[in-house]
């Protein structure tokens, strides 16, 4: 299963993007980072947390439907 949220970069621009394509949402990452790799790792952490939230939400919805 493909993750909904992915971290990606283009040149120096780093972002977290919604792969759902319903909204074409993209969160741009900026700030004081040691280097580009640190900025990418930060974006990956955000994407991972957003994907975990989606899984928990989907599980809760399914549990509610099964009641």
Long-range contacts (C-beta under 8 A, 24 or more apart in sequence): 3-47, 3-51, 4-50, 4-51, 4-54, 5-46, 5-47, 5-50, 5-51, 5-54, 6-47, 7-40, 7-43, 7-44, 7-46, 7-47, 8-43, 9-36, 9-39, 9-40, 9-43, 12-36, 14-39, 14-40, 14-42, 14-43, 15-43, 16-43, 16-46, 16-47, 16-50
